[in-house]
Every structure is written in C-alpha cells, then in structure tokens.
Amino acid sequence: MILTCIEEKTLKTFGAGMAIAGCGSAAPAGVLTNDELAKVVDTSDEWIRTRTGIGQRHLTKPQETLSHLAVTAGQQALVMAGVEAESIDLVILATSTPDDLFGSASKIASLLGASRAVGFDVTAACSGFVFGLAIAAQFIRTGVYQRVLLIGADVLSRWVDWTDRGTCVLFGDGAGAVVCQASPEDRLLGFELYSDGSKNDCLTLSYQGQPRPVGEMAVAAGTYGAIAMNGREVYRFAVEKVPEVIEKALYRANLTAEQVDWLLLHQANQRIIEAVAERLGLPLERTISNLSQYGNTSAASIPLALDEAVRQGKIQPGQVVAASGFGAGL
C-alpha cells in the first residue's frame, strides 16, 4: 500500500480522493522485558533479540480491555485531525481479539461519542489495518462516507501459550488509529491485496470444540486454543510476497522503489523488515521500526508505528510511505 502525507489545511474541501488527517496510538502500561520472560520460559534476552529484534512487549492486565486501548488511540487521532467524534461516518475496527466475538466497533464508536457512525469489525489478523484502509478508501471514493475512523487493535496476550518460547516471545498488545477523510487530491496512491489460504495452518488461533450432548444429539462446545505458528514458513512467505506486493502497488501508483521515503511494514520480525528493504533496494535508514519496544501487536503494529513516526517528526507531509501487512491467513 502506497501513501503520501498531506497537511490538514489542504483537507478543508471534500473531494473524491482520500487522505489521512490524523493518527493516534495506545499501549498498556504493563511491560514485560525479555529478561523477565526468561524467568518463566527457557529463553534469554540475547536469543530473542538475535532472532526477532524484540526487547520488550506491553501487556494488558486482566481488567483492561481492547476497547479501552482502541478508544484512547481513536481519541488521539481525532485530536490530531482537528475533528469531533460526531463528524465520523464510519468506524472500522481491525482486530482478531475483540472484547465481544460479535464485534466491538459499535461499542467503541459509542464510547468515543461517534453517535452518527456505523461500526463493524474486520478480521484479517496482522494485515487487518491495511485491509481496513483499502475498505475505508472505497467508501470515501464512492462518496458514501466522508470521514472514517480506522482503528487497528489487538490483545494477543489473551491467546498466547506462555510455555511455548517459539511464540510467547513475539506478541504484545496495542492499538493505533487514523482518521481518513475525503480530499480533493487522493493520497492513497495505490494498493495491492494478496492471500494464500493454502498456507493457512502456518499461523493459527483455532477453535477447539468438544462434543456436548443436547437431548439425543451432540453439539460442539468449547473455546479457542493458543496461537500456533510455523515461523520458518511465515518468514519465507513474508520475504517472498511482501516485496512482490509492494512492487505491484508501486506500479499502480506509477512510482518506483527509489521514490519511497519510508518503508512501514508490519512489526513482526526485524529480520523480515531488513530482508524486504534489501529486496526493494531501500536503505535501513528509510525503514520505520518500533519492534524492540512493542513486539508484534498484530493489526495495531502499522498504525502504532505510523503514529510514533509522525509525532517524532520522521514522516513529513508530502512524503511517500509504502506499507504492508502480512501474517495469519496467510
């Protein structure tokens, strides 16, 4: 997905295009470092950093909710955009870990005070935010809605097996949000979506049912298991397909990799970020990474990293950002 930033003053007149007017993010206060994790599972700070680039992760407490994180990130995005919650037409929540399996977007819209907004969830795991951005663009470009709040949020710590060092070292909790609104000039320059369901079992959070008798028949009853991953296959998929998808998006945008100012990938593994940058011919100085501080926050990772980069002054108006999500699905 290829984006360029735009100054707010150019967004006053609605048009047929889409632009991001503001962003925000949130993470739980609780932090689990690699050294602390090494006390409960056979691992070490060196082992984790060498293989993933992660130094710590933020984890929610039992009483904390995904909705709270999402609302905090959404509020920040609204403030940066300079708009009121009542002006939002649609709230899209990209998550695989809602507080309610029926969906949490409508509740979040209500908590934000977005009383006019339609709300729905998008489940696409680590790619959820970029899928949500493509969806928001279609609503805006067709004139159905003028302002969309897109939130990527996950609390994967709920579904981690803390005895499995292959997965428990990776994941953290967080949320990120952007305000998308109609603009005279379209700032979503191009996108390409791709899935390979034949490798679905490489990264899963699967339902585990047990038969339960109901009268003379049996029905399934149960819960979901823990996250399971074939790390080697996910790595191969990302390193092969992410550069390919970005190049297709660049082609649609009539751009080359040399014109990309920032590469903003899903924060899953530092080695993946480096490998994709190398294949695209981009120097590491032009990649955005906060993986060491947050770990893999799934649908939250791209908007969380985007928000930090904007607030730190790295990403500036007029610059081109190539973003890609990848992971479960695949």
Secondary structure, DSSP 8 states (H G I E B T S, - for coil): -EEE---GGGGSS--SEEEEEEEEEE--S-EEEHHHHTTTSS--HHHHHHHH---EEE---TT--HHHHHHHHHHHHHHHHT--GGG--EEEEE-SS-SSTT-SHHHHHHHHT-TT-EEEEE--GGGHHHHHHHHHHHHHHTTS-SEEEEEEEEEGGGG--TT-TTTTTTB-EEEEEEEEEEESS--EEE------GGGGGGEE--EEEEEEEETTEEEEEEEE---EE-HHHHHHHHHHHHHHHHHHHHHHTT--GGG-SEEEE-SS-HHHHHHHHHHHT--GGGB---HHHH-B-GGGHHHHHHHHHHHTT-S-TT-EEEEE---TT-
